[in-house]
Amino acid sequence: MKALKVIATTVMTVAILGAQVLAAAPSPAAGDGPKVKSAKLADGTDITANIVVTRLGTTSPYAEVNAYLKSAKDDIDAASNKPANLKGEDGKTLEAKLQEVLDKEAKGTKAADLTFAEIFDVSYVVNGKVTPLPSTATIEFEYTAPDGSVLIFIHQAKAGAWKFEATTATATVSSLSPFAFVTAKKAAAADSKSGDDGKTSPQTGEYVTKSVLAGAAVLAVLGMVCVVRAKKSSKAN
């Protein structure tokens, strides 16, 4: 009976430890589109409250915004829904520029593999009217690329012409119009699980699993010791 109690206690403890460790792991963020974290003009004026974000596929109360989104959709449709096929300001596709960025940020990843993660319009609204920016503005969005992916921020400079902005969710721009976050799975993460030393690198959740198993092993040993001692004590009595 004592042995069964020890084993039951050990199992329960392992389960509790596992639940605590798993609960501590971050959960994927969920949202209905990129949110503005901050927006400031060149002189430091905070315009966060004046920035309106409208996701492609929704309707805005501002006619200008709907026109901007239609323009973005037309460009994207013409590019067969491939970011690398969008036209740049020089009339050529963005593929070469995006590949140049990827070679620095995620070597081995191909521009042709980039896909749209978010497509949205950003407008500066004052007194209920869409207004041009009075100066350059730095806008930071609350957005993170999926694990193991590279993020590229692009901007429609004008209808039919897009430009690279950044490899983060922050950009300094002189005008507002449609933007897009495009992503691709990093080649290193997709094709190899080895670290720089040639040994297998821990993947997501591996540390959690190893920690739980290690804890379970220790507790199991302790449980066995307790069982042996209980048996000896029983015989002695």
C-alpha positions in Angstrom: 0.0 0.0 0.0 2.8 2.4 0.9 4.5 1.6 -2.4 1.4 2.4 -4.4 1.0 5.7 -2.6 4.6 6.6 -3.4 4.2 5.8 -7.0 0.9 7.7 -7.3 2.5 10.7 -5.6 5.5 10.6 -8.1 3.2 10.4 -11.1 1.1 13.3 -9.9 4.2 15.4 -9.2 5.6 14.8 -12.7 2.2 15.7 -14.2 2.1 19.0 -12.2 5.7 19.9 -13.2 4.9 19.2 -16.8 1.8 21.3 -16.8 3.7 24.2 -15.1 6.5 24.1 -17.6 4.2 24.0 -20.6 2.1 26.8 -19.2 5.2 29.0 -19.0 5.8 28.5 -22.8 4.6 31.5 -24.8 1.5 31.1 -26.9 1.2 32.3 -30.4 -0.2 35.8 -30.6 -3.7 36.2 -32.2 -5.1 39.3 -33.8 -7.2 40.6 -36.6 -4.5 42.7 -38.3 -1.4 44.7 -37.5 -1.9 47.3 -34.7 0.0 50.5 -34.5 2.3 50.5 -31.5 3.6 54.1 -32.0 3.7 56.7 -34.7 5.8 59.9 -34.5 6.6 62.7 -36.9 10.2 63.8 -37.5 9.9 66.5 -34.8 8.7 63.9 -32.3 5.0 64.7 -32.4 3.0 61.7 -31.5 0.4 60.9 -34.2 -0.5 57.4 -33.1 -4.1 58.4 -32.5 -4.4 59.8 -36.0 -3.2 56.6 -37.8 -5.9 54.4 -39.3 -5.1 50.9 -40.4 -7.5 49.2 -42.8 -6.9 45.6 -43.8 -7.3 44.5 -47.4 -10.7 42.8 -47.8 -12.5 45.2 -45.5 -14.4 48.4 -46.3 -13.3 51.8 -45.0 -15.6 54.8 -44.3 -13.0 56.9 -46.2 -13.3 56.8 -50.0 -9.6 57.4 -50.4 -8.6 54.4 -48.4 -10.9 52.1 -50.4 -9.3 53.5 -53.6 -5.8 52.8 -52.1 -6.7 49.2 -51.2 -8.2 48.6 -54.7 -4.9 49.9 -56.2 -2.9 47.5 -54.0 -5.2 44.6 -54.9 -4.8 45.3 -58.6 -1.0 45.3 -58.2 -1.0 42.1 -56.3 -3.3 40.4 -58.7 -1.1 41.4 -61.6 1.9 39.9 -59.7 0.0 36.6 -59.4 -0.1 37.1 -55.6 3.7 36.8 -55.4 5.6 39.6 -53.6 8.7 39.0 -55.7 6.6 39.7 -58.8 5.5 43.2 -57.7 6.9 46.1 -59.8 9.4 48.4 -58.2 9.9 52.1 -58.7 12.2 51.3 -61.6 9.6 49.3 -63.4 11.4 46.0 -62.8 10.1 43.3 -60.4 11.1 43.4 -56.7 12.6 40.0 -56.9 16.3 41.1 -57.2 15.9 43.6 -54.3 14.1 41.2 -52.1 16.7 38.5 -52.8 19.5 40.9 -51.9 17.7 41.5 -48.5 17.2 37.8 -48.0 20.9 37.0 -48.7 21.7 39.2 -45.7 18.9 38.2 -43.4 18.1 34.6 -44.2 20.8 33.2 -46.5 19.5 30.4 -48.7 15.9 31.6 -48.6 14.5 32.4 -52.1 12.6 35.6 -52.9 10.2 33.5 -54.9 9.1 31.8 -51.7 8.0 35.0 -50.0 4.2 35.2 -49.4 1.9 37.9 -48.2 1.2 37.8 -44.5 -0.6 41.1 -44.1 -1.8 43.6 -46.7 -3.2 46.9 -45.3 -3.6 50.6 -45.8 -2.2 53.1 -43.4 -3.7 56.6 -43.4 -3.2 59.8 -41.4 -6.6 61.1 -40.5 -7.1 64.6 -39.0 -10.6 65.9 -38.2 -12.2 63.1 -40.1 -10.2 63.6 -43.3 -7.4 61.6 -44.8 -4.5 64.0 -44.9 -1.0 63.9 -46.3 1.8 63.5 -43.7 3.3 66.9 -42.8 6.8 65.3 -42.6 8.4 61.9 -42.5 6.9 59.6 -39.8 8.3 56.6 -38.0 5.6 54.0 -37.5 6.0 50.8 -35.4 3.5 48.0 -35.7 2.7 45.2 -33.2 3.6 42.4 -35.5 6.0 39.5 -35.4 6.8 37.0 -38.2 5.9 33.3 -37.5 8.7 31.4 -35.8 11.5 30.5 -38.1 10.4 33.0 -40.7 12.0 36.2 -42.1 9.9 39.4 -42.2 10.1 42.0 -44.9 8.1 45.2 -44.8 7.2 46.7 -48.3 5.2 49.8 -49.2 3.3 50.9 -52.3 5.0 54.2 -53.3 2.4 54.7 -55.9 0.1 52.6 -58.0 2.1 50.0 -59.8 5.3 50.7 -57.8 6.4 49.1 -54.6 9.5 49.5 -52.4 11.4 47.7 -49.7 11.1 49.4 -46.3 12.6 47.2 -43.6 13.1 43.8 -42.1 11.3 44.7 -39.0 7.7 46.0 -38.3 9.0 49.6 -38.1 9.6 52.0 -40.9 10.2 55.6 -41.5 8.2 56.9 -44.4 7.4 60.2 -46.2 3.9 59.2 -47.4 1.2 56.7 -46.4 -0.6 54.2 -48.6 -0.9 50.4 -48.8 1.8 48.4 -47.0 2.4 44.7 -46.7 4.3 42.3 -44.5 5.7 39.4 -46.5 7.4 36.4 -45.0 9.2 33.2 -45.9 10.4 30.2 -43.9 14.1 30.6 -43.3 16.1 28.0 -45.3 18.3 27.2 -42.3 15.2 26.4 -40.2 13.4 24.5 -42.9 16.3 22.4 -44.2 18.6 21.8 -41.2 18.3 21.1 -37.5 22.0 21.3 -36.9 23.8 24.0 -35.0 27.1 25.6 -35.9 29.0 22.9 -34.1 27.3 20.2 -36.1 25.2 18.9 -33.2 21.4 18.9 -33.3 20.0 22.2 -32.1 17.0 22.1 -29.8 13.7 22.7 -31.6 10.7 24.4 -30.2 9.5 22.5 -27.1 12.6 20.3 -26.9 13.8 22.0 -23.7 10.4 21.6 -22.2 10.3 17.9 -23.0 13.8 17.2 -21.8 13.2 19.1 -18.5 10.0 17.2 -17.8 11.6 13.8 -18.6 14.6 14.6 -16.5 12.4 15.6 -13.6 10.3 12.4 -14.1 13.4 10.2 -14.0 14.7 11.8 -10.8 11.3 11.5 -9.1 11.0 7.9 -10.3 14.3 7.0 -8.7 13.3 8.6 -5.5 10.0 6.7 -5.6 11.9 3.4 -6.0 14.2 4.2 -3.1 11.2 5.0 -0.9 9.5 1.7 -1.9 12.7 -0.3 -1.0 13.0 1.5 2.3 9.3 0.9 3.0 9.7 -2.8 2.3 12.8 -3.1 4.6 11.0 -1.2 7.3 8.0 -3.5 7.0 10.2 -6.6 7.2 12.0 -5.2 10.3 8.7 -4.7 12.0 
